Amino acid sequence: MQNVEKSLFVAINSKYSHTNLAVRYLQKILECCDIPSAFHEYTINQPVRDILSSIEKENPSVLMFSVYLWNIDYVLKISQAYKLLHPEAVIIAGGPEVSFDSEEFLEKNPQFSAIIKGEGEDILPKVLKQEQISGVYSANSFVDMDKLPFPYDRLEKLCDRVLYYESSRGCPFGCAYCLSSADTMVRYRSLPLVFEDLQKFLDAGSMQVKFVDRTFNLNFERAYAIWEYLIEHDNGHTSFQMEIGGDLTTEKALKLLKKARVGLFQFEIGIQSTCEKTLNSVARKTDLVRLKENVRVIKGYKNIHQHLDLIAGLPYESFERFKQSFNEVFAMEPEMLQLGFLKLLRGSTLFKQRKSLQLIYSPFAPYEILSTPSISFEQLSRLKKVEDMTETYYNSGRFSKELEYILTLNPDPFDIFLSLGERLPKRPLSKYEFYDHLYAYAESLGADREKLSWLMRLDLCLHEPLRKLPENCSLGALPDYKKERLPKTRKADIFYDLFPKNILDAQNRDSALTAVSFNYSSKDPQGHAKMEFI
């Protein structure tokens, strides 16, 4: 048996707030098999040398990496260096980035002794008990999800982290761009165990729990039961994020979701495109009419954050056709609109079809699309500007009142974000300069300057107490009676200011100033403080 007295799992996350579910499951499984191990978590924002130094202090004889798109470069550098320092060490890799073309990966990276393909919970303990560890080890069967231990210890120490949880594995859909299409057998953890797990998060007051189930509401009765449990046992603090099929939400589920506390649920809905030919080419079957209606109904509840996704660079979607997809999804008024770019993942159907579809992509992680017969590299580069400006001006929620007004001057949201991106100075902007940049663009459309200044002030107040104003916000000095009109408060989460009534309510023609309170302890799904007239 290999000396595993010092076995270490290494997880390199994309952000500090993230946690790695895989290494926790595997470490727990080894513990059940009386195989000692530990795990360390790092981020891609840490220097490689610092991570290596931390690992070196542990001096593990077996080093195991969880490998993904975002950390492959770090893993290669760290593993090479560690092997030079410890030629006798056994280094093992697992995860989606090494599960396809595994033999080729081992040939190119001889510092690795072995690759674990598939679900490692059953196979890893057997591998570590061998005298010699070498080659590719594949899981020949699926793990019984009811036998998986709860992956987290001492939840109170992870109160500021995003915790990942899975109640199912596998996906029956064969979306050509997704690795989940390689695992079409759906397996579920029994509901009593799921409820027991979720209660642990609730009791610990965890910040956010993200289900990694590929389509959470695939089984609508099961999804309903989990939603119902979380609504009934809500602790008033923890939020739960699920990736759902927007067209699969039933009328019964919609009625239930109306009861949820504001912020209890966040839904991620992958629309990807509204072009039928494109969706058919990637085997993405979606009832867009029903999806739009479900999104509209939930939007009306004002209690659930909806995150809608688009993918640029899919087959047969041109620049102009993507613009149409963007505007159609924007019209659904999601709290977040994520514009992503196609990545040709090894093991996906599109990767296998890349030559016949003439898809040109970067050979380096994350293997992003560079051009297709329908869209050029230059056009994709312009879409990057739309992505950046959508993230800054829409997804942040910090410019919502100004954007509402600007959309009355230019009703084409794609054109607004593209214009903002192409006008952006080629240097980093401060927080307040982004307000000025938006102001200048609105001014070019003939915006009412005074109204725009008030809306800018309102956007700022909805997110934070006023301490400073952008250069173009000329309302720094309000009437002398302001201090007399506004209530006195010592609460850090309450701020008072004066606004014209017709700025706060488009139907109100009264321009007289009125006192308004902003309560930052009570926010809507867009992050806006609760606003009340005094």
Secondary structure, 3 states (H helix, E strand, C coil): CCCCCCEEEEEEECCCCCCCHHHHHHHHHHHHCCCCCEEEEEECCCCHHHHHHHHHHHCCCEEEEECCCCCHHHHHHHHHHHHHHCCCCEEEEECHHHCCCHHHHHHHCCCCCEEEECCHHHHHHHHHCCCCCCEEEECCCCCCHHHCCCCCCCHHHHCCCEEEECCEECCCCCCCCCHHHHCCCCEECCHHHHHHHHHHHHHHCCCEEEECCCCCCCCHHHHHHHHHHHHHCCCCCCEEEEECCCCCCCHHHHHHHCCCCCCCEEEEEEEECCCHHHHHHCCCCCCHHHHHHHHHHHHHHCCCEEEEEEEECCCCCCHHHHHHHHHHHHCCCCCEEEEEECECCCCCHHHHCCCCCCCEECCCCCCEEEEECCECHHHHHHHHHHHHHHHHHHHCCCCHHHHHHHHHHCCCHHHHHHHHHHHCCCCCCCHHHHHHHHHHHHHHCCCCHHHHHHHHHHHHHCCCCCCCCCCCCCCCCCCCCHHHHCCCCCCCCEEEEEEEHHHHCCCCCCCCEEEEEEEEEEECCCCCEEEEEC
